[in-house]
Each structure stands twice: as C-alpha cells, then as structure tokens.
Amino acid sequence: MCWWSCGGTRDAAHIRSRSTRCPGATDIEPEWTLQAAADPALVARNPDPKSKAAYTRLIGYSPAAGFVLTVIIDPHDLSGVTAWKTRGVDLRDYLDRKDTTDD
C-alpha cells in the first residue's frame, strides 16, 4: 500500500506531527497505520459516514503503537488522508468486533 508515499513525504509528515496541530494528540507513525489495516478485527467503514469526500475509515490495532488507530484513506488512489488514536464510539465498535472475532 502506498498510503503515505503516494502523496509524498508531506502526507507522512502530517500524521507524524499531529500533536503540533492538536494539543494532547499522539503523533502517528505511518507504519502503524499499515499494521492497523492488517488487523483481523479491523472495522472498515466505506464510505466513512462522517466524510463529505467519501473517504474510507479503518479502525484497527497497531502492535507497534500499542493502541487502536483510526485511519482515513482515499479509496480512489489509496492515499492516506489522516490518522489518530481511536477513542469514543469508534473504539467501542472496535472492541465489540474484537470480542466477536476472539471467540
């Protein structure tokens, strides 16, 4: 997948510096997003109901990060749009899904 390389290093720098734009946020390494997308308990929302651009929302666990990530990608060119540490309803939905896949 080329999520963060398709758009150049600027896209990777964007998620690596999330805390500079959102105080208290966690900076995200691009590799973590690929791990999250490979999670067997992945929650995929395509299209993301919150997206006006019909992006795809992926919610999965990254072992390297040690937490669940929400990753937004453009399904047309597979470029990464943004990513963050999952919380709220998305985290609950992921944990519910994980519970059913672990059984």
DAKA-V396776 format. One record per residue. N is the residue number from 0. RES is the residue in one letter. D_CENTER is the distance of its C-alpha to the mean C-alpha in Angstrom with 2 decimals. Layout:
# DAKA-V396776
N & RES & D_CENTER
N & RES & D_CENTER
This chain:
# DAKA-V396776
0 & M & 13.47
1 & C & 13.90
2 & W & 10.66
3 & W & 11.70
4 & S & 15.34
5 & C & 16.19
6 & G & 16.34
7 & G & 17.96
8 & T & 17.45
9 & R & 16.99
10 & D & 13.35
11 & A & 12.69
12 & A & 15.00
13 & H & 13.20
14 & I & 10.13
15 & R & 12.73
16 & S & 14.87
17 & R & 12.88
18 & S & 15.64
19 & T & 18.30
20 & R & 17.22
21 & C & 16.19
22 & P & 18.69
23 & G & 17.58
24 & A & 13.86
25 & T & 12.44
26 & D & 12.16
27 & I & 9.27
28 & E & 10.60
29 & P & 9.43
30 & E & 10.68
31 & W & 8.41
32 & T & 5.41
33 & L & 8.37
34 & Q & 9.49
35 & A & 6.74
36 & A & 7.45
37 & A & 11.01
38 & D & 11.24
39 & P & 14.33
40 & A & 13.37
41 & L & 10.17
42 & V & 10.19
43 & A & 9.91
44 & R & 11.24
45 & N & 13.00
46 & P & 13.91
47 & D & 11.83
48 & P & 14.90
49 & K & 14.12
50 & S & 13.84
51 & K & 17.22
52 & A & 16.27
53 & A & 15.22
54 & Y & 11.66
55 & T & 9.52
56 & R & 6.88
57 & L & 5.31
58 & I & 5.68
59 & G & 7.07
60 & Y & 9.10
61 & S & 9.52
62 & P & 13.31
63 & A & 13.64
64 & A & 11.70
65 & G & 13.43
66 & F & 10.97
67 & V & 8.25
68 & L & 4.67
69 & T & 3.12
70 & V & 1.68
71 & I & 5.47
72 & I & 7.95
73 & D & 11.70
74 & P & 13.21
75 & H & 16.51
76 & D & 16.07
77 & L & 12.69
78 & S & 11.90
79 & G & 8.71
80 & V & 9.17
81 & T & 7.14
82 & A & 4.48
83 & W & 6.21
84 & K & 7.83
85 & T & 8.07
86 & R & 11.67
87 & G & 14.24
88 & V & 14.39
89 & D & 10.83
90 & L & 11.60
91 & R & 15.02
92 & D & 14.09
93 & Y & 12.04
94 & L & 15.06
95 & D & 17.48
96 & R & 16.08
97 & K & 16.11
98 & D & 19.66
99 & T & 20.77
100 & T & 19.49
101 & D & 21.18
102 & D & 24.47
